[in-house]
Amino acid sequence: MNPRQRRRVLAEWRGYHEPPPPDRNLCDVRQALEKWGPALGLSRGVDEEEVARLWAQIVGSFLSRHSTPKSLRHGVLTVRVSQPSVRFALEQGQNHEMLRKLQDHFGTERISSLRFTTI
Protein backbone atom coordinates (compact mmCIF):
# COMPACT_ATOMS: atom_id res chain seq x y z
CA MET A 1 0.00 0.00 0.00
CA ASN A 2 1.45 3.38 -0.97
CA PRO A 3 1.37 6.39 1.41
CA ARG A 4 -1.53 8.08 -0.39
CA GLN A 5 -3.73 4.98 -0.13
CA ARG A 6 -2.75 4.52 3.52
CA ARG A 7 -3.77 8.10 4.37
CA ARG A 8 -7.09 7.65 2.53
CA VAL A 9 -7.89 4.37 4.35
CA LEU A 10 -6.96 5.85 7.75
CA ALA A 11 -9.09 8.95 7.06
CA GLU A 12 -12.11 6.79 6.20
CA TRP A 13 -11.59 4.64 9.28
CA ARG A 14 -11.12 7.64 11.64
CA GLY A 15 -13.82 9.75 10.03
CA TYR A 16 -11.58 12.75 9.34
CA HIS A 17 -8.49 13.66 7.33
CA GLU A 18 -5.21 14.22 9.11
CA PRO A 19 -3.74 17.63 8.32
CA PRO A 20 -0.40 17.51 6.56
CA PRO A 21 2.63 17.85 8.84
CA PRO A 22 3.44 21.55 9.37
CA ASP A 23 7.14 21.08 8.62
CA ARG A 24 6.69 19.48 5.20
CA ASN A 25 7.59 22.66 3.27
CA LEU A 26 10.21 24.11 5.59
CA CYS A 27 13.71 24.88 4.38
CA ASP A 28 16.72 26.84 5.52
CA VAL A 29 16.49 30.59 4.80
CA ARG A 30 19.92 30.58 3.18
CA GLN A 31 18.85 27.83 0.77
CA ALA A 32 15.66 29.71 -0.10
CA LEU A 33 17.55 32.96 -0.77
CA GLU A 34 20.13 31.18 -2.91
CA LYS A 35 17.39 29.50 -4.91
CA TRP A 36 14.88 32.35 -5.27
CA GLY A 37 17.01 35.47 -4.66
CA PRO A 38 18.19 36.00 -8.25
CA ALA A 39 14.68 35.48 -9.65
CA LEU A 40 13.31 38.09 -7.21
CA GLY A 41 16.13 40.54 -7.93
CA LEU A 42 17.60 40.32 -4.44
CA SER A 43 21.12 39.72 -5.70
CA ARG A 44 21.20 43.18 -7.28
CA GLY A 45 21.07 44.98 -3.93
CA VAL A 46 23.58 47.50 -2.68
CA ASP A 47 25.23 47.08 0.71
CA GLU A 48 24.36 49.98 3.04
CA GLU A 49 27.72 49.90 4.80
CA GLU A 50 29.55 50.05 1.49
CA VAL A 51 27.49 53.08 0.40
CA ALA A 52 28.18 54.84 3.72
CA ARG A 53 31.91 54.06 3.53
CA LEU A 54 32.18 55.29 -0.05
CA TRP A 55 30.11 58.39 0.78
CA ALA A 56 32.56 59.30 3.55
CA GLN A 57 35.49 58.90 1.15
CA ILE A 58 33.85 61.00 -1.56
CA VAL A 59 32.64 63.99 0.47
CA GLY A 60 35.34 64.10 3.14
CA SER A 61 35.25 63.95 6.91
CA PHE A 62 33.39 67.21 7.67
CA LEU A 63 30.53 66.71 5.20
CA SER A 64 30.24 62.99 6.02
CA ARG A 65 29.70 63.86 9.69
CA HIS A 66 26.80 66.11 8.67
CA SER A 67 25.25 63.93 5.95
CA THR A 68 24.16 60.30 5.79
CA PRO A 69 22.89 58.18 2.88
CA LYS A 70 19.43 56.98 3.95
CA SER A 71 17.76 55.15 1.07
CA LEU A 72 18.21 54.00 -2.49
CA ARG A 73 14.98 53.59 -4.43
CA HIS A 74 14.50 53.46 -8.18
CA GLY A 75 18.05 54.69 -8.73
CA VAL A 76 17.70 57.77 -6.49
CA LEU A 77 20.10 57.89 -3.54
CA THR A 78 18.53 60.00 -0.79
CA VAL A 79 21.04 61.67 1.52
CA ARG A 80 19.89 63.22 4.80
CA VAL A 81 21.81 66.35 5.85
CA SER A 82 21.90 68.02 9.25
CA GLN A 83 21.41 71.63 8.16
CA PRO A 84 20.55 73.70 5.09
CA SER A 85 24.09 75.06 4.69
CA VAL A 86 25.46 71.53 4.31
CA ARG A 87 22.72 70.77 1.79
CA PHE A 88 23.65 73.88 -0.18
CA ALA A 89 27.34 72.93 -0.14
CA LEU A 90 26.58 69.42 -1.41
CA GLU A 91 24.10 70.52 -4.07
CA GLN A 92 26.16 73.39 -5.46
CA GLY A 93 29.71 72.29 -4.97
CA GLN A 94 30.40 68.70 -5.93
CA ASN A 95 27.02 67.23 -6.93
CA HIS A 96 28.05 66.00 -10.38
CA GLU A 97 31.43 64.73 -9.21
CA MET A 98 29.88 62.82 -6.28
CA LEU A 99 27.30 61.23 -8.56
CA ARG A 100 29.97 60.24 -11.09
CA LYS A 101 32.12 58.57 -8.40
CA LEU A 102 29.12 56.68 -7.00
CA GLN A 103 28.13 55.56 -10.49
CA ASP A 104 31.69 54.45 -11.24
CA HIS A 105 31.57 52.20 -8.20
CA PHE A 106 27.94 50.94 -8.23
CA GLY A 107 26.93 51.46 -11.86
CA THR A 108 24.62 53.94 -13.56
CA GLU A 109 21.67 51.56 -13.46
CA ARG A 110 21.77 51.37 -9.65
CA ILE A 111 22.39 55.05 -8.86
CA SER A 112 21.03 57.51 -11.40
CA SER A 113 20.67 60.64 -9.25
CA LEU A 114 21.18 62.17 -5.81
CA ARG A 115 18.53 63.80 -3.63
CA PHE A 116 19.27 65.75 -0.47
CA THR A 117 16.82 66.20 2.41
CA THR A 118 17.26 68.26 5.55
CA ILE A 119 16.47 66.71 8.93
Steps between C-alpha positions, in 0.01 A plus 500: 500500500645838403492801738210669320280190526598454865398858585168455316420172682593648840287810431198284414552285808547800736230711339724800431809591299828556678647841421834488324803534728581870553870453425455340158590818307762645732850577379801696614477875428843499338393225259181688413689825433758322286226332300249785464713812561618553141149448360363761744782745428647478849852440374508846342487680835751752625665458839413790733836492676683515169294803391569676832873422481527623142293810583745591777793460260336710229379799703770511767491485877314826576214450253471128582446587867210725398345282228391137484373288209154380607333317212545385144177459306452487125855623445465808724740512795343711775751667731385655828692813605509667840451861391414707193854636460637147462226424248593811303869405504424149373252610234706787361855390549569141404162353400603377155838373617345309793242341272767401247715333769200311640401388151856389425488275804137374497399552137269748330205262510510481881562868579364746246464813715551653844235663718574695816255545788544706814421345838 
